[in-house]
Amino acid sequence: MSWNASPDAPDAAPAPERATSAGDQDEELQQFALALIASRQNVSPKRLGEPGPTPAQLEAMFRAAAAAPDHGELVPWRFVIVPREKRSLLAEVFAGALIDRDAAATAEQVAAARAKAYRAPLLMLAVARLGPADPDIAPAERLVSLGAAIQNLLLAAHAAGLGTGLTSGQALRSPRMHALFGLAAGEEPVCFVNVGTVTKRKPARLRPDPKDFVREL
Ligand SMILES: Cc1cc2nc3c(=O)[nH]c(=O)nc-3n(C[C@H](O)[C@H](O)[C@H](O)COP(=O)(O)O)c2cc1C
């Protein structure tokens, strides 16, 4: 497994030393996993160029997603890849959704909306399956499972040396988007997952401090 830590990332760990014993291997694995998690960062799709993931990398990413916690084992989510030859369909949805919201949108704004469909080599929609209500697993639990699946997928891509970014926005709520992706009742589009090779990296952000989000009862 290769891993390209950001040179800018304050949390980035150096490549692990070769393990010499089982105990060292456990320690190495732990350090590697933590460094991988800490060094993932959101990359704007504008900064994700070719190449995208190979078929083997893509398979590993989806297998990582499949390892997400999943109460009731419902697989309450799915991913829909938008291949290059179908990006124009998504571009028209972005443009149409903008015009629906703002009939006075300028030609530049509409062009910018369209352009969002053509950025990262791999672009896919993450869809949550929040219904049907039976079995009785709450929508929030199903969303947590999707979040974990996305995070696993992002980390698998990052482990392969690829960059990743999530994008959302008002167009996701457009009926045009629901129609393009053939979303069923109970399905919600949550975000786009963009994957590619990082062309320019920004400095890593400061992460929240556990003391600010952990309390004892
Ligand atoms: C569901 C979801 C949707 C997101 N949508 C956007 C987006 O539309 N635009 C954007 O710049 N970042 C988006 N992000 C990424 C966050 O902005 C990013 O994760 C956050 O700034 C923290 O940075 P980091 O991921 O590098 O730690 C989204 C993240 C999530 C979880």
The ligand as an ORCA input file, in Angstrom:
! r2SCAN-3c Opt
* xyz 0 1
  C     -21.770     15.936      3.209
  C     -20.654     16.890      2.893
  C     -20.791     17.809      1.869
  C     -19.760     18.699      1.556
  N     -19.944     19.610      0.552
  C     -18.960     20.501      0.290
  C     -19.122     21.507     -0.717
  O     -20.167     21.617     -1.359
  N     -18.097     22.339     -0.955
  C     -16.926     22.251     -0.260
  O     -16.025     23.037     -0.522
  N     -16.721     21.305      0.678
  C     -17.715     20.427      0.967
  N     -17.523     19.469      1.924
  C     -16.175     19.291      2.497
  C     -15.956     20.106      3.736
  O     -15.955     21.463      3.402
  C     -14.634     19.689      4.386
  O     -14.711     18.358      4.779
  C     -14.335     20.577      5.580
  O     -13.957     21.858      5.166
  C     -13.233     20.029      6.460
  O     -12.050     19.915      5.734
  P     -11.259     18.546      5.649
  O     -12.207     17.513      5.031
  O     -10.065     18.830      4.805
  O     -10.885     18.126      7.039
  C     -18.551     18.623      2.276
  C     -18.415     17.708      3.328
  C     -19.452     16.863      3.640
  C     -19.284     15.896      4.797
*
